[in-house]
Amino acid sequence: MTILHINSYFSTTRLYNEMYRYQTKSEIPYHVYVPISYQYPDEKLQIEMENNITISRCFNQWDRIIFISKHRKILKDLLKRYIPNKYQLIHAHSLFSNGWLAYQLYKTYGTPYIVAVRSMEVSTFFEKMPWMRKTGIDILKNASKIIYLSSNTMNHVTSKYVPNKYQQALLDKSLVIPNGIHEYWHQNRYLQKLPIIHNPLRIIAVGRLKSYKRLVPLAEMTQLYHENYRPIELHIVGPNDQEKIAKTLETFDHVIYHGAKSKDEILQLYREMDIFALLSSPETFGLVYAEAMTQGLPLIYTKDEGFDGYFDDKYVGVSVGKNDYIGLNQAIDYIYANYETLSQNALKESVQFNWDEITQIYASIYDSIMNGRD
């Protein structure tokens, strides 16, 4: 079997380097098509692997304004590079951008496809572009399998946007499969962590300085706790993508901004911290939550976003509404009172975010579809 991956997000995150590295190990033949704009800077490409991967500059940045125009250009380019009926399966890594292409190939060549649903797409296309909803539903209806990163996203899409008459059929072919984290984090799990909380309490957030990471609101929320309950240090790690956010963070006396750090440096910081907190929105999954779990850190994560629903609330951490000041206070107090249990649970459950096992799950899905057992 040979699989064609359509993955426009491969150019922006190192996540997929790991996924394809493990697929290569498992000897699953594949090719990856990565469409990007002519204007996308070379230095921002996050691709480490070259074998079987095609980076194609095939549209202009302003083509994004009109969905169908942009994606017809991409489809035309894709058909120049590949013979679709030579592939037994297509794996589209997003519902709209990549799924639309897979759907067109399915209609023309009959090639089955699986499609991943990302939270950011849900917030953009389903919520803000209602004229695109029918397109999204058509893509879901014709997919062999639908992959979600969390049950929360699956339930949200199904209940809010899928007509009642299609809901059960789509749920029957839907699966929740998390992303894996780099093997570095599994190899360096912090088995010696002690259930000792610092004073001031040390909270860490890791993420690029972008508005949707909501680091300034997190600083504002923790400041109230810091001033009224017990002292806190909020440590923030991540590249400075927006100078305005960095300057605003400097105004909080309890915030320490470390800038971008290497894996080794982040590992050391995690081991010096008490809690990991990030209230980003929208959030597809959030690999940093799983990475922090390997270091035994209890979590505070966004209610009704990607990571929420993967574990029962108050098992490895506490979910908090993105603007819920009282909820954040309660979450910190709960973690403070149940620290050892939450820390041990986080460390124990971190092992499931393993690309080796996740790749085997995908291999089983691919095999079942191509052999007519889906």
C-alpha positions in Angstrom: 0.0 0.0 0.0 1.1 3.6 -0.7 -0.4 6.6 0.9 -0.6 10.2 -0.2 -0.5 12.6 2.6 -1.9 16.1 1.9 -0.4 18.3 4.6 -0.3 22.0 4.2 0.6 22.4 7.9 3.8 20.4 7.6 5.7 23.6 6.7 4.8 25.4 9.9 5.4 22.8 12.7 8.0 20.2 13.5 5.3 17.8 14.8 5.0 16.0 11.5 8.7 15.4 11.2 8.2 12.9 14.1 5.0 11.4 12.6 6.6 10.6 9.2 9.9 9.5 10.8 7.9 6.8 12.7 5.9 5.9 9.6 9.2 5.4 7.8 10.3 3.1 10.6 7.1 1.1 10.3 7.8 0.7 6.5 4.5 2.3 5.4 5.2 3.6 1.9 4.0 7.2 1.6 4.5 10.5 -0.2 3.7 13.9 1.3 2.4 16.9 -0.6 3.0 20.2 1.1 1.5 23.2 -0.8 2.7 26.7 0.3 2.5 30.2 -1.0 5.2 31.8 -3.3 5.8 34.3 -0.5 6.3 31.9 2.4 9.9 32.5 3.8 12.4 29.7 3.4 13.7 30.3 6.9 10.3 29.6 8.5 10.0 26.1 6.9 9.9 23.5 9.7 10.8 20.5 7.6 13.7 18.4 8.5 13.1 15.4 6.3 13.3 15.4 2.5 12.6 11.8 1.3 9.2 11.4 -0.2 8.2 15.0 0.6 7.3 17.6 -2.0 7.2 21.3 -1.0 5.3 23.1 -3.7 4.9 26.9 -4.1 1.7 27.0 -6.1 -0.4 29.9 -4.9 -0.1 33.5 -3.9 -0.7 34.8 -0.4 -3.7 36.9 -1.5 -5.3 33.8 -2.9 -6.3 33.0 0.7 -9.1 35.5 0.4 -11.1 33.2 -1.9 -11.1 29.6 -0.7 -12.1 28.0 -4.0 -9.7 30.0 -6.1 -6.7 29.1 -3.9 -7.6 25.4 -3.7 -8.3 25.0 -7.4 -4.7 26.2 -8.0 -3.4 23.7 -5.5 -5.4 20.9 -7.0 -4.1 21.7 -10.5 -0.5 21.6 -9.1 -1.1 18.4 -7.2 -2.4 16.6 -10.3 0.8 17.7 -12.2 2.9 16.0 -9.6 1.0 12.9 -8.7 -1.1 10.2 -10.4 -3.9 9.9 -7.8 -5.1 6.4 -8.8 -1.7 5.0 -8.0 -2.4 5.6 -4.3 -4.6 3.3 -2.3 -5.4 5.9 0.3 -5.2 9.7 0.9 -4.6 11.1 4.4 -5.8 14.7 4.6 -4.4 16.5 7.6 -7.1 19.1 7.9 -10.8 19.2 7.1 -11.2 22.1 4.8 -7.8 23.0 3.2 -6.5 19.5 2.8 -9.8 17.6 3.0 -11.3 19.5 0.1 -8.4 18.3 -2.1 -8.9 14.7 -1.0 -12.6 15.0 -1.6 -12.1 16.1 -5.2 -9.7 13.2 -5.8 -12.2 10.9 -4.3 -15.0 12.1 -6.6 -12.8 11.8 -9.7 -10.7 8.7 -9.0 -12.6 6.9 -6.2 -9.5 7.0 -3.9 -10.7 6.7 -0.3 -9.4 9.2 2.2 -9.3 9.9 5.9 -9.5 13.4 7.2 -8.3 15.1 10.4 -10.3 17.9 12.0 -8.4 20.7 13.7 -9.9 23.1 16.3 -8.6 26.1 14.5 -10.4 25.2 11.3 -13.6 24.7 13.3 -13.4 28.2 14.8 -12.5 29.7 11.3 -14.6 27.8 8.8 -17.6 26.4 10.7 -18.1 29.3 13.1 -17.0 32.4 11.1 -17.8 31.2 7.5 -21.2 29.6 7.6 -21.3 29.4 3.8 -18.5 26.8 4.1 -20.4 24.5 6.4 -22.0 22.4 3.7 -18.6 21.8 2.2 -17.2 20.6 5.5 -20.1 18.3 6.0 -19.7 16.8 2.5 -16.1 16.2 3.1 -16.9 14.4 6.4 -19.7 12.3 4.9 -17.5 10.9 2.2 -14.4 10.3 4.3 -13.6 6.7 5.3 -12.5 7.8 8.7 -12.6 11.0 10.6 -9.7 11.7 13.0 -10.1 14.1 16.0 -7.4 15.0 18.5 -9.9 15.2 21.3 -13.4 14.0 22.1 -14.3 17.6 23.0 -13.7 18.7 19.4 -15.6 15.7 18.0 -18.6 16.3 20.2 -18.6 20.0 19.4 -18.5 19.6 15.7 -21.1 16.8 15.6 -23.6 18.4 17.9 -23.4 22.0 16.7 -22.7 21.7 12.9 -23.7 18.3 11.7 -27.4 17.8 10.8 -29.2 15.3 13.0 -29.7 12.8 10.2 -25.9 12.5 9.6 -24.7 12.6 13.2 -24.7 8.9 14.1 -23.1 7.8 10.8 -20.3 10.3 11.2 -19.7 9.3 14.8 -19.5 5.7 13.8 -16.5 6.4 11.7 -14.9 8.9 14.0 -11.8 8.2 16.1 -10.0 10.3 18.7 -6.2 9.9 18.3 -3.8 12.3 20.0 -0.6 13.6 18.5 2.6 12.2 19.9 5.5 14.1 21.5 9.2 13.9 20.6 10.9 10.8 22.0 13.2 13.2 23.9 10.5 13.8 26.4 9.8 10.1 27.0 13.5 9.4 27.4 13.8 12.1 30.0 10.7 11.5 32.1 11.2 13.0 35.6 10.8 9.9 37.8 12.5 11.6 40.8 10.0 14.5 41.1 9.1 15.2 44.7 5.7 16.5 45.8 7.2 19.7 47.2 5.6 23.1 46.2 7.7 26.2 46.1 7.0 29.5 47.7 6.3 31.6 45.7 4.4 29.0 43.7 6.0 28.5 40.3 3.8 28.3 37.2 5.1 27.9 33.7 3.5 28.5 30.3 5.2 27.5 27.1 4.1 28.9 23.7 4.9 31.4 21.0 4.0 35.0 21.8 0.8 35.1 19.7 -2.6 36.5 20.7 -4.4 33.1 20.6 -2.0 31.8 23.2 -3.6 34.3 25.6 -0.4 34.8 27.7 -1.3 38.4 28.7 -4.8 37.3 30.0 -3.0 34.5 31.9 -0.7 37.1 33.4 -3.7 39.2 34.4 -5.5 36.3 35.9 -2.6 35.0 37.9 -1.8 38.5 39.1 -5.0 38.6 41.0 -4.2 35.3 42.7 -0.7 36.6 43.4 -2.0 39.8 45.0 -4.9 38.3 47.0 -4.0 34.6 47.9 -0.4 33.5 47.8 2.6 34.7 45.9 3.2 33.4 42.4 5.9 33.4 39.8 4.6 33.0 36.2 7.4 31.8 34.0 6.7 32.2 30.2 8.9 30.5 27.6 8.6 30.9 23.8 9.7 32.9 20.8 8.9 36.6 20.7 6.5 36.6 17.7 4.8 39.8 18.8 6.8 42.5 20.4 3.7 44.2 21.8 2.9 41.1 23.9 6.5 40.9 25.2 6.3 44.6 26.3 3.0 44.0 28.0 4.3 41.0 29.9 7.2 43.2 31.2 4.7 45.3 33.1 3.7 42.5 35.5 6.0 42.1 38.5 5.2 38.4 38.9 6.0 37.5 35.3 9.4 36.2 34.1 9.8 36.0 30.4 12.6 33.7 29.3 12.3 34.0 25.5 12.9 31.0 23.3 14.7 28.1 24.8 16.1 24.7 23.7 14.6 21.4 24.7 17.3 20.9 27.3 16.6 24.4 28.8 12.9 23.9 28.8 13.3 20.5 30.5 15.4 22.1 33.3 12.8 24.8 33.7 10.0 22.2 34.0 11.9 20.5 36.7 12.1 23.7 38.7 8.3 24.5 38.4 5.2 23.4 40.2 2.3 23.8 37.6 2.0 24.1 33.9 -0.7 26.5 32.7 -1.9 27.6 29.3 -5.3 29.0 28.5 -4.9 29.3 24.7 -7.9 29.5 22.4 -8.5 28.1 19.9 -6.3 25.1 20.7 -6.2 22.0 18.5 -4.4 19.8 21.1 -1.4 21.4 22.6 1.7 19.2 22.7 3.2 21.3 25.4 0.7 19.9 27.9 1.8 16.4 27.2 5.5 17.4 27.3 4.9 19.0 30.7 3.2 15.8 31.9 6.5 13.9 31.4 8.0 16.1 34.1 5.2 15.4 36.6 3.6 18.8 36.3 -0.1 19.1 37.0 -1.9 21.1 34.3 -4.3 24.0 34.0 -5.8 23.9 30.5 -8.6 25.6 28.6 -12.1 24.4 29.1 -13.9 23.2 25.9 -10.7 23.4 23.9 -8.5 20.7 22.3 -6.9 19.1 25.4 -10.0 19.3 27.5 -11.9 16.0 27.4 -8.9 13.9 26.8 -8.7 13.1 30.5 -11.3 13.4 33.2 -11.2 16.8 34.8 -9.1 17.0 38.0 -7.2 13.8 37.0 -4.0 15.2 35.6 -5.0 18.8 36.0 -8.0 21.2 35.9 -9.8 22.8 33.0 -10.6 26.5 33.3 -12.6 28.8 31.1 -10.4 31.2 29.2 -11.7 34.2 31.0 -12.7 32.6 34.3 -10.7 34.3 37.0 -12.5 32.5 39.8 -12.1 29.2 38.1 -8.3 29.8 37.8 -8.1 30.6 41.5 -10.0 27.4 42.3 -7.9 25.4 40.0 -4.7 26.5 41.6 -6.1 25.8 45.1 -7.2 22.3 44.0 -3.8 21.5 42.6 -2.2 22.8 45.7 -4.3 20.5 47.9 -4.0 17.4 45.7 -0.5 17.9 44.3 1.1 14.5 44.7 -1.8 12.6 43.1 -2.1 14.9 40.1 1.6 14.9 39.6 1.8 11.1 39.6 -1.2 10.8 37.3 0.4 13.2 34.9 3.7 11.4 34.8 1.9 8.0 34.4 -0.4 9.0 31.6 2.3 10.9 29.6 3.5 7.6 28.1 0.5 7.3 25.8 1.6 10.3 23.7 4.1 8.0 22.0 4.5 8.2 18.2 5.5 4.5 18.0 2.1 3.4 19.3 0.2 6.1 17.5 1.8 5.1 14.2 0.6 1.5 14.7 -2.9 2.8 15.2 -2.7 4.6 11.9 -1.3 1.6 10.2 -4.2 -0.5 11.4 -6.7 2.2 10.1 -4.9 2.3 6.7 -5.0 -1.4 6.4 -8.6 -1.8 7.3 -9.7 0.8 4.8 -7.6 -0.6 1.9 -8.8 -4.1 2.6 -12.5 -3.1 2.9 -12.8 -3.7 6.7 -13.7 -0.1 7.7 
